[in-house]
Amino acid sequence: ERGIACFPDRIEEFQHGVEQAVQDANTLGCKRLNCLSGVGLDTDDKRILRDTFVENLKFATSKLQESGINLLIEPINTKDIPGFYLCNTLQARSVIEEVGYDKLNLQYDIYHMQIMEGDLARTLEENLDIIGHIQIADNPGRHEPGTGEINYPFLFNFLDKLDYKGWVGCEYKPLDGTKEGLYW
């Protein structure tokens, strides 16, 4: 599954999962959790998906507040995962603003957003205030930086210019194996 946070028929399961995730994060000393919205149900009423997602995020953030854990939401491209509910930065910003919790942030995956919106530098700059984590992979193929179309030397320098202080995580499939995939 790709998350269940937007499923109106799985709210109780989501809440149980949040309680378990908080317990696990506290045990491990983890200060960030990613909440995936899920693949939208086969419905014409997208409002019910949004309302469920927002209410579930409010529940999750209330549980996380006690532990000082940040919650991240991550838009995913709908070409690799058709029907994924949360699929662009503007939608994520809108959800974050509606939930209204200062420790709810965007997990900005450069690979996914290159596919969905492009214009990466401008989008990073305009949304730096809500970005809590960045993930990288190149496009096409979700391989290591330098194997595709994304200009990573430029983006890394740009993040330095923006004074981004957060983490940049590597989430890619090495083209020729793990060891070779680290040479970039």
N, C-alpha and C positions, 0 to 999 in steps of 0.2 A: 504494500500500500504506500501511498505517497502522502500520508497524513489524513486525519479525520476531522480537523477543526471546523470545517464548513458543513459537516453532515448533521442535519437536524435530528436524525433518528439515532445518533450515537453520542449524544451529549453526556450521558452518564458514564459511558466508556472513556470519553475524553477527560472528564473530571477525575476519574480514577487514575488515568495515565499521568495527569498533571501531578497528583499527589505522590505517585511513585517516582516521577522524574525529579521532583523537589527533594525527596528523601535521598535518591541516588546522587543528585548533584551536591547536596550537603555532605554526604559521605565522602565523595571524591574531591570536594573543594572546587567544583566547577562553578564559574560565575556567569555563564551564558548558556541558555538553552534555545534551540531552534524549534519553532512550532510551524509545521507544514500544514497549509490549508487543506490540501487534498484535491483530488480530481472532482470537479463539480458534478453533481448528480444530473441525471437526464431530466432537466426541468427548464421550462421557459421562464420561471420566476427566479431570476438571479438575486432578487432582494432577499429571499429566504436564506440563500447561501451566505450573503454578506451579513445579515442580521445574526445568523448562527455563529459565524466566524468572529464577529465583534463581541458577542456575548461570551463566547468561549475564551477569547483573549482577556476580557475583563475578569473572568473567573481565574484564569491562569495568573494574571498579574497580581491579583489580590493574594494569591497563595505565595507567589514569588517575593512579594514586597517584604514579607516577614523575614526572608532569608537573604535579602540584598542581591538577588540574582536578576540579571537582565534577561529579557525575553526578546528573541529575534524572530522576525518573519521574513521569508525568502520567496520572492517571485521566481517562478520557474517558466522556462519557455514552453509554449504549447505545440511546438514542432516535435520535440523529443517526448513530451508527455502531453498528448492531446487532452484538452479539457481541464488542465490544471487551473484551479480557481484563481489564485493570486499570480498574475502573470506580467505585471509591469510596475515600474517605480511609482508612477502617479497614483495608481490604485493602492499600493502599499502605504504611501504617504497619507492618503485619505483615511485608510483604516487606522493607522497610528494616531492620527489627529482625533478620530472619533473615539478611540479607546481612551485617550487622554492620560496615559501612564508614562511618566518621564523615563522609565527604564524599558520601554518597548521601542526597539530599534529595527532598522532594516539590515538584513544580511544581504549585501549587494554582491551577487555572483556575476562577474564580468562576462563569463561565457554565456549565461542565460540572457543577460541584458543586451549583449551584442546581437543576439539573434532576434530579440523582441523589439528593441528600440534603437540600437546603434547609438551614435553621438555620445560615447562613453564619457569623455572628459567633461563635457557640459553637464551631463546628468550627475556625475560624481560631485562636481562643484556645487550644483544647485541643491543637492540632497545630503551634503556632508554633515549637516546638523542632525540627521536622523540615522546615519550609517553607523552601525555598531560593530560590523565585521565585514571584511571583503574576502571573497573567494576568487580564485583564478583558474582558468584553463583556456586553451586556445580554441579557435573555431576555424575550420570544421573539425569534428572528431573528438573534441574534448580532451586533446592531448596537451603536453607540456608547452609553456610559453616558447614562442619561436618556431612553432611548427605550422602556424596558420596565419590568418589575416590580421590579428590584433597586434598593434604596435606596443608591446609591453615596455620596452625601454622608455618610450615617451610617457606611458601611463604611470610607471613607477616614479619618474622624475616629477610628473604632474602631481602625484599624491604627496611627494615631498614638498613641492611648492605650496600646496594647500595646507601643509602642516598636519596631515592625517596622522593621528597617534595610535590608531587601533591596529588590530592584527590583520595580516593578509595570509589566508590559508590556501594551500595548494590542494585542489580537488580535481585531479585529472587522471586520465588513463595514459601511462607512459607508452609512447609509440613503439619503443624497442626494448622494453623492460625497465624495471625500477631503477637500477644503477645507472643505466644510460640516460634515463629520463631526468636525472638530477644534474646533468652537465650544463643545462641552460643557465 
